[in-house]
Amino acid sequence: MSAAKPNQIEVRLRELAQLFNLMDPSPFVDRDLDAAAEEFIVSWARELPHKGELELVIHLATLPDPERAAGTAKAVRHYFASRAEFKRRELRLLLRRGRSSGIIALLFLAGCFGVGEMIRQGASQSWSGFVELGLQIAGWVAMWRPLEIFLYDWWPIRSDQLLLERLARMQVRLELPKG
């Protein structure tokens, strides 16, 4: 039984240097990808099936420096691994913010209900219902952001993280010009 063929992402470049950010002074293996190249690779990967491995095929019009060609796969995988780690930290911070804002919002909601109850019991009937309802609404509005974080905001970041982790594992192959 043969292994499943990886889903391919193909990039055509004049020279290998186009793949990397030329302004980045880091050593080759630590260099960032060019923003346009990264966007192209990531958006192509998003369109591929979520199962299975990925392979980046880089078609070059000119022969690259042999040392750079040998380090390309490691540099590309390193870049996407660092981006995945950044997304992992971003998700962890978002969830921490969600927990702390959730606790604050719950305390505020409880306070609003408590103050509303005290006003209802101690004030005249004409304004007490109005103030109590206003406090309840304010308390529930305070819950908006924590609920938004836990219901909607975390999963796109997690999805990006998983995609970047797949890209960090992908095989990278250079297709050199003939002749």
Backbone as JSON, one array per atom type, in Angstrom:
{
  "sequence": "MSAAKPNQIEVRLRELAQLFNLMDPSPFVDRDLDAAAEEFIVSWARELPHKGELELVIHLATLPDPERAAGTAKAVRHYFASRAEFKRRELRLLLRRGRSSGIIALLFLAGCFGVGEMIRQGASQSWSGFVELGLQIAGWVAMWRPLEIFLYDWWPIRSDQLLLERLARMQVRLELPKG",
  "N": [[0.85, -1.18, 0.0], [0.67, 2.16, -0.93], [1.85, 5.37, 0.19], [-0.27, 8.21, 0.67], [-0.47, 10.72, -1.82], [0.93, 13.91, -1.33], [-0.85, 17.04, -0.95], [-0.35, 19.51, -3.29], [1.25, 22.69, -3.4], [2.03, 25.13, -5.6], [4.59, 27.29, -6.64], [5.85, 29.76, -8.74], [8.86, 31.19, -9.54], [11.29, 33.7, -10.49], [13.81, 33.74, -9.32], [15.26, 32.22, -6.4], [15.55, 34.01, -4.27], [13.3, 35.64, -4.33], [11.41, 34.42, -2.76], [11.9, 35.05, -0.16], [12.01, 37.64, 2.39], [13.73, 40.35, 1.47], [14.65, 42.47, 2.95], [15.06, 41.55, 5.47], [17.52, 41.06, 7.85], [18.29, 38.72, 9.03], [19.96, 35.5, 9.48], [19.93, 33.11, 6.76], [18.29, 30.77, 7.3], [16.64, 31.7, 9.32], [15.24, 33.71, 8.18], [12.46, 35.77, 7.27], [9.61, 34.92, 5.25], [8.77, 36.41, 2.11], [6.13, 38.77, 2.14], [4.09, 38.67, 0.18], [4.58, 36.18, -0.97], [4.18, 34.5, 1.25], [1.42, 34.99, 1.76], [0.33, 33.99, -0.63], [1.03, 31.24, -0.46], [-0.23, 30.47, 1.97], [-2.94, 31.09, 1.41], [-3.44, 29.36, -0.72], [-3.05, 26.92, 0.56], [-5.21, 26.98, 2.32], [-7.31, 26.43, 0.63], [-6.99, 23.81, -0.02], [-7.75, 20.32, 0.74], [-8.38, 19.57, 4.21], [-7.3, 17.36, 5.33], [-4.47, 15.22, 5.16], [-1.06, 15.56, 4.01], [1.06, 18.36, 3.07], [2.8, 19.72, 0.23], [5.24, 21.89, -0.91], [6.02, 23.1, -3.98], [8.51, 24.62, -5.65], [9.03, 26.3, -8.46], [11.72, 27.28, -10.32], [13.22, 29.8, -12.37], [15.86, 30.44, -12.7], [19.05, 29.08, -11.8], [19.62, 28.4, -8.39], [21.8, 29.48, -5.68], [23.75, 26.85, -4.52], [24.05, 26.33, -1.71], [22.02, 27.88, -0.54], [19.82, 26.72, -1.78], [19.89, 24.19, -0.64], [19.2, 24.81, 1.99], [16.63, 25.76, 1.86], [14.18, 24.31, 2.35], [14.31, 23.84, 5.12], [14.36, 26.51, 6.02], [11.84, 27.47, 5.16], [10.05, 25.77, 6.54], [10.82, 26.39, 9.18], [10.05, 29.08, 9.3], [7.2, 28.9, 9.09], [6.71, 27.35, 11.35], [7.45, 29.11, 13.39], [5.51, 31.08, 13.01], [3.23, 29.59, 13.62], [3.68, 29.12, 16.33], [3.49, 31.74, 17.24], [0.74, 32.18, 16.77], [-0.28, 30.31, 18.56], [0.48, 31.43, 21.02], [-0.98, 33.82, 20.79], [-3.62, 32.83, 20.88], [-3.64, 31.71, 23.45], [-3.31, 34.05, 25.02], [-5.66, 35.41, 24.3], [-7.65, 33.69, 25.34], [-6.98, 33.83, 28.03], [-7.53, 36.53, 28.48], [-10.26, 36.41, 27.98], [-11.13, 34.8, 30.14], [-10.44, 36.42, 32.38], [-11.87, 38.79, 31.81], [-14.38, 37.67, 31.76], [-14.78, 36.89, 34.43], [-14.73, 39.41, 35.67], [-16.94, 40.55, 34.36], [-19.01, 38.86, 35.23], [-19.0, 39.4, 37.98], [-19.67, 42.09, 37.87], [-22.23, 41.87, 36.7], [-23.57, 40.46, 38.72], [-23.39, 42.38, 40.73], [-24.91, 44.42, 39.55], [-27.45, 43.2, 39.51], [-27.8, 42.87, 42.26], [-27.74, 45.56, 43.26], [-29.87, 46.54, 41.81], [-31.96, 45.05, 42.94], [-31.87, 46.03, 45.57], [-32.6, 48.7, 45.1], [-35.16, 48.34, 44.06], [-36.51, 47.37, 46.3], [-36.23, 49.49, 48.09], [-36.95, 51.95, 46.97], [-39.32, 54.25, 45.45], [-42.09, 52.95, 43.63], [-42.41, 53.89, 41.0], [-39.97, 54.69, 39.72], [-38.2, 52.66, 40.37], [-38.46, 50.16, 39.04], [-37.67, 50.87, 36.47], [-34.97, 51.69, 36.86], [-33.9, 49.32, 37.91], [-34.23, 47.54, 35.74], [-32.57, 48.85, 33.87], [-30.08, 48.54, 35.11], [-29.86, 45.74, 35.02], [-29.75, 45.35, 32.26], [-27.34, 46.7, 31.68], [-25.58, 45.04, 33.09], [-25.82, 42.62, 31.64], [-24.91, 43.47, 29.15], [-22.25, 43.89, 29.77], [-21.37, 41.3, 29.75], [-21.05, 40.73, 27.13], [-18.51, 40.89, 25.65], [-16.79, 38.86, 26.89], [-18.35, 36.58, 26.25], [-18.35, 36.76, 23.48], [-15.66, 36.28, 22.94], [-15.38, 33.57, 23.82], [-17.31, 32.28, 22.29], [-16.92, 32.99, 19.57], [-14.43, 34.3, 18.84], [-12.09, 32.73, 19.29], [-11.89, 30.43, 17.64], [-11.18, 31.06, 14.86], [-8.5, 31.8, 15.17], [-7.39, 29.47, 16.2], [-7.83, 27.79, 14.03], [-6.14, 29.0, 12.12], [-3.71, 28.53, 13.41], [-3.55, 25.7, 13.32], [-3.39, 25.34, 10.54], [-0.97, 26.66, 9.98], [0.74, 24.99, 11.41], [0.53, 22.68, 9.87], [1.7, 23.65, 7.53], [4.26, 24.03, 8.5], [5.18, 21.46, 8.62], [5.32, 20.63, 6.02], [6.64, 19.21, 3.0], [9.26, 20.53, 1.03], [10.09, 21.25, -2.21], [12.4, 21.94, -4.76], [12.13, 22.86, -8.09], [14.25, 22.87, -10.58], [15.54, 24.85, -13.33], [15.62, 23.46, -16.63], [18.52, 22.33, -18.27]],
  "CA": [[0.0, 0.0, 0.0], [1.51, 3.35, -1.04], [1.43, 6.54, 0.97], [-1.08, 9.15, -0.09], [0.29, 11.81, -2.42], [0.62, 15.16, -0.63], [-1.49, 18.12, -1.69], [0.74, 20.39, -3.73], [1.17, 24.14, -3.55], [3.07, 25.44, -6.57], [5.0, 28.68, -6.74], [6.79, 29.99, -9.84], [9.71, 32.35, -9.24], [12.47, 33.89, -11.34], [14.96, 33.31, -8.52], [14.91, 31.78, -5.05], [15.52, 35.17, -3.37], [11.95, 36.21, -4.32], [10.61, 33.75, -1.74], [12.23, 35.58, 1.16], [12.02, 39.09, 2.59], [15.09, 40.81, 1.21], [15.01, 43.46, 3.95], [15.33, 40.86, 6.73], [18.96, 40.82, 7.97], [18.54, 37.45, 9.74], [20.57, 34.43, 8.69], [19.0, 32.56, 5.79], [17.32, 29.84, 7.89], [15.73, 32.45, 10.18], [14.68, 34.83, 7.42], [11.02, 35.75, 7.01], [9.18, 34.83, 3.85], [8.2, 37.62, 1.52], [4.72, 38.84, 2.53], [3.24, 38.21, -0.93], [4.78, 34.73, -1.1], [3.5, 33.87, 2.38], [-0.02, 35.08, 1.52], [0.02, 33.06, -1.71], [1.15, 29.86, 0.05], [-1.26, 30.25, 2.99], [-4.28, 31.07, 0.82], [-3.55, 28.13, -1.5], [-3.2, 25.83, 1.53], [-6.58, 27.04, 2.86], [-8.23, 25.86, -0.36], [-6.76, 22.37, -0.14], [-8.41, 19.53, 1.79], [-7.77, 19.7, 5.54], [-6.63, 16.1, 5.65], [-3.31, 14.92, 4.32], [0.12, 16.43, 4.12], [1.25, 19.37, 2.04], [4.12, 19.82, -0.39], [5.47, 23.14, -1.63], [6.89, 22.91, -5.15], [8.99, 25.93, -6.08], [9.58, 26.26, -9.82], [12.66, 28.39, -10.47], [13.66, 30.08, -13.73], [17.33, 30.49, -12.68], [19.66, 28.18, -10.83], [19.93, 29.08, -7.12], [23.04, 29.17, -4.99], [23.55, 25.49, -3.97], [23.91, 26.36, -0.26], [20.67, 28.39, -0.27], [18.86, 25.7, -2.24], [19.88, 23.11, 0.35], [18.58, 25.28, 3.22], [15.31, 26.34, 1.61], [13.12, 23.56, 3.04], [14.43, 24.12, 6.55], [13.99, 27.91, 6.24], [10.39, 27.61, 4.99], [9.4, 25.1, 7.67], [11.12, 27.18, 10.37], [9.22, 30.28, 9.26], [5.82, 28.57, 9.42], [6.68, 26.89, 12.75], [7.46, 30.3, 14.26], [4.2, 31.71, 12.86], [2.29, 28.74, 14.38], [3.94, 29.41, 17.75], [2.91, 33.07, 17.48], [-0.72, 31.99, 16.85], [-0.55, 29.58, 19.81], [0.55, 32.44, 22.08], [-2.11, 34.73, 20.61], [-4.81, 32.14, 21.37], [-3.52, 31.6, 24.91], [-3.59, 35.37, 25.56], [-7.08, 35.7, 24.1], [-8.44, 32.92, 26.3], [-6.72, 34.41, 29.35], [-8.32, 37.77, 28.52], [-11.66, 36.0, 28.08], [-11.4, 34.36, 31.51], [-10.43, 37.54, 33.32], [-13.01, 39.68, 31.54], [-15.58, 36.94, 32.15], [-14.93, 37.01, 35.89], [-15.11, 40.8, 35.95], [-18.3, 40.76, 33.88], [-19.93, 38.15, 36.13], [-19.08, 40.18, 39.22], [-20.44, 43.3, 37.54], [-23.62, 41.45, 36.51], [-24.12, 40.16, 40.05], [-23.54, 43.67, 41.39], [-26.06, 45.11, 38.95], [-28.68, 42.57, 40.0], [-27.91, 43.18, 43.69], [-28.12, 46.97, 43.41], [-31.23, 46.65, 41.28], [-32.87, 44.49, 43.95], [-31.92, 46.99, 46.69], [-33.37, 49.87, 44.66], [-36.56, 47.93, 43.94], [-37.09, 47.24, 47.63], [-36.15, 50.69, 48.9], [-37.36, 53.18, 46.29], [-40.72, 54.31, 45.03], [-42.4, 52.01, 42.57], [-42.41, 54.49, 39.67], [-38.65, 54.68, 39.11], [-37.39, 51.51, 40.76], [-38.48, 49.16, 37.96], [-36.88, 51.42, 35.37], [-33.55, 51.63, 37.24], [-33.54, 47.91, 38.04], [-34.11, 47.01, 34.38], [-31.38, 49.46, 33.28], [-28.9, 47.89, 35.69], [-29.8, 44.39, 34.48], [-29.28, 45.45, 30.87], [-25.92, 47.05, 31.75], [-24.87, 43.83, 33.51], [-25.78, 41.66, 30.53], [-24.04, 44.03, 28.12], [-20.88, 43.64, 30.22], [-21.06, 39.91, 29.43], [-20.94, 40.61, 25.68], [-17.16, 40.61, 25.17], [-16.33, 37.51, 27.24], [-19.09, 35.59, 25.47], [-17.86, 36.85, 22.1], [-14.36, 35.59, 22.9], [-15.54, 32.12, 23.96], [-18.18, 31.72, 21.25], [-16.56, 33.3, 18.19], [-13.1, 34.83, 18.52], [-10.98, 31.81, 19.44], [-11.75, 29.37, 16.64], [-10.38, 31.41, 13.67], [-7.08, 31.78, 15.54], [-7.02, 28.04, 16.29], [-7.79, 27.29, 12.65], [-4.89, 29.51, 11.54], [-2.61, 27.83, 14.06], [-3.47, 24.35, 12.77], [-2.91, 25.44, 9.17], [0.45, 26.99, 10.03], [1.44, 23.78, 11.85], [0.61, 21.82, 8.68], [2.69, 24.25, 6.64], [5.57, 23.83, 9.12], [5.56, 20.06, 8.39], [5.26, 20.29, 4.6], [7.85, 18.98, 2.22], [9.57, 21.62, 0.1], [10.88, 20.71, -3.34], [12.78, 22.91, -5.78], [12.15, 22.4, -9.48], [15.27, 23.71, -11.2], [15.38, 24.97, -14.78], [16.27, 22.42, -17.44], [19.64, 22.75, -19.1]],
  "C": [[0.9, 1.24, 0.0], [0.95, 4.49, -0.2], [0.65, 7.49, 0.07], [-0.19, 10.29, -0.6], [-0.07, 13.11, -1.7], [-0.08, 16.17, -1.55], [-0.42, 19.15, -2.02], [0.32, 21.85, -3.8], [2.33, 24.48, -4.49], [3.3, 26.93, -6.66], [6.02, 28.78, -7.87], [7.53, 31.3, -9.57], [10.83, 32.46, -10.27], [13.7, 33.36, -10.61], [14.51, 33.01, -7.1], [14.78, 32.95, -4.08], [14.13, 35.8, -3.3], [11.08, 35.61, -3.23], [10.79, 34.4, -0.37], [12.22, 37.1, 1.19], [13.46, 39.57, 2.48], [15.57, 41.83, 2.25], [15.37, 42.82, 5.3], [16.82, 40.53, 6.84], [19.31, 39.49, 8.65], [19.3, 36.47, 8.85], [19.5, 33.74, 7.84], [17.92, 31.67, 6.41], [16.28, 30.56, 8.74], [15.0, 33.58, 9.45], [13.18, 34.65, 7.21], [10.75, 35.53, 5.53], [8.71, 36.2, 3.39], [6.7, 37.61, 1.81], [3.8, 38.32, 1.42], [3.36, 36.69, -1.11], [4.07, 33.98, 0.02], [1.98, 33.86, 2.15], [-0.45, 34.1, 0.44], [0.0, 31.62, -1.2], [0.02, 29.56, 1.04], [-2.65, 30.19, 2.35], [-4.47, 29.83, -0.05], [-3.78, 26.95, -0.54], [-4.61, 25.81, 2.14], [-7.58, 26.39, 1.92], [-8.08, 24.36, -0.52], [-7.53, 21.62, 0.95], [-7.64, 19.6, 3.11], [-7.04, 18.44, 5.98], [-5.44, 15.92, 4.71], [-2.22, 15.96, 4.47], [0.2, 17.36, 2.92], [2.66, 19.28, 1.48], [4.17, 21.13, -1.14], [6.45, 22.85, -2.75], [7.23, 24.3, -5.66], [9.66, 25.76, -7.44], [10.45, 27.49, -10.01], [13.08, 28.54, -11.93], [15.19, 30.14, -13.82], [17.85, 29.56, -11.6], [19.98, 28.95, -9.55], [21.33, 28.73, -6.64], [22.83, 27.8, -4.32], [23.34, 25.47, -2.45], [22.51, 26.84, 0.13], [19.62, 27.36, -0.67], [18.74, 24.59, -1.21], [19.17, 23.52, 1.64], [17.16, 25.79, 3.07], [14.21, 25.63, 2.39], [13.13, 23.86, 4.53], [13.98, 25.55, 6.86], [12.48, 28.1, 6.14], [9.66, 26.98, 6.17], [9.62, 25.87, 8.97], [10.22, 28.42, 10.43], [7.78, 29.95, 9.68], [5.69, 28.03, 10.85], [6.68, 28.09, 13.7], [6.14, 31.05, 14.17], [3.14, 30.91, 13.64], [2.45, 28.99, 15.87], [3.37, 30.77, 18.12], [1.39, 32.96, 17.63], [-1.1, 31.26, 18.14], [-0.52, 30.55, 20.99], [-0.62, 33.42, 22.0], [-3.4, 34.12, 21.14], [-4.78, 32.04, 22.9], [-3.82, 32.95, 25.57], [-5.06, 35.75, 25.42], [-7.94, 34.96, 25.11], [-8.21, 33.41, 27.73], [-7.52, 35.7, 29.52], [-9.81, 37.45, 28.65], [-12.02, 35.56, 29.49], [-11.43, 35.54, 32.47], [-11.58, 38.5, 33.06], [-14.32, 38.99, 31.88], [-15.84, 37.02, 33.64], [-15.37, 38.41, 36.27], [-16.56, 41.05, 35.54], [-19.33, 40.06, 34.76], [-20.1, 38.9, 37.45], [-19.9, 41.46, 38.99], [-21.92, 42.98, 37.37], [-24.28, 41.17, 37.86], [-24.34, 41.46, 40.83], [-24.73, 44.45, 40.86], [-27.38, 44.52, 39.45], [-28.89, 42.89, 41.48], [-28.35, 44.61, 43.93], [-29.54, 47.19, 42.9], [-32.27, 46.15, 42.28], [-33.0, 45.45, 45.14], [-32.75, 48.21, 46.31], [-34.86, 49.52, 44.58], [-37.24, 47.85, 45.3], [-37.15, 48.56, 48.39], [-36.7, 51.95, 48.25], [-38.85, 53.13, 45.94], [-40.91, 53.44, 43.79], [-42.24, 52.62, 41.18], [-41.04, 54.42, 38.99], [-37.86, 53.4, 39.39], [-37.34, 50.43, 39.67], [-37.62, 49.58, 36.79], [-35.38, 51.3, 35.67], [-33.08, 50.18, 37.34], [-33.33, 47.29, 36.66], [-32.86, 47.56, 33.7], [-30.1, 48.82, 33.81], [-28.74, 46.45, 35.17], [-29.26, 44.4, 33.03], [-27.78, 45.76, 30.85], [-25.09, 45.83, 32.15], [-24.75, 42.82, 32.39], [-24.91, 42.18, 29.38], [-22.57, 43.82, 28.49], [-20.44, 42.21, 29.89], [-20.76, 39.71, 27.94], [-19.54, 40.17, 25.24], [-16.64, 39.25, 25.61], [-17.05, 36.42, 26.45], [-18.63, 35.59, 24.02], [-16.52, 36.12, 21.96], [-14.57, 34.08, 22.89], [-16.44, 31.49, 22.91], [-17.62, 31.89, 19.84], [-15.09, 33.61, 17.93], [-11.98, 33.8, 18.53], [-10.81, 30.87, 18.25], [-11.07, 29.81, 15.35], [-8.88, 31.41, 13.96], [-6.59, 30.34, 15.62], [-6.92, 27.43, 14.9], [-6.51, 27.74, 11.95], [-3.69, 28.78, 12.11], [-2.44, 26.43, 13.47], [-2.96, 24.36, 11.33], [-1.42, 25.74, 9.14], [1.28, 25.79, 10.5], [1.57, 22.78, 10.69], [1.67, 22.33, 7.73], [4.11, 24.06, 7.19], [6.07, 22.39, 8.93], [5.72, 19.73, 6.91], [6.65, 20.05, 4.0], [8.03, 20.15, 1.27], [10.5, 21.06, -0.97], [11.14, 21.84, -4.33], [12.78, 22.24, -7.15], [13.08, 23.36, -10.22], [15.06, 23.78, -12.72], [16.15, 23.87, -15.52], [17.42, 23.03, -18.22], [20.53, 23.64, -18.43]]
}
